[in-house]
């Protein structure tokens, strides 16, 4: 994915998701990734704290796919 982060990722909804914005193809895209998706596709351990959630998401950017 050829995209540039516009905002820092933050844990939202009481820890149930991560939200961030990025620029892709010249457009601002608002993104939200659920904790459930992080656990299933990014191997996040259940009960992980907010810092670990962000580390897992951002550390595995190579797995992001835009469809």
Protein Blocks (a to p, Z undefined) as FASTA:
>chain_A
ZZddfbdcddeehhpaccddddeehiacdddddfklmmmmnopaehiafklmmmmmmmmm
mmpccZZ
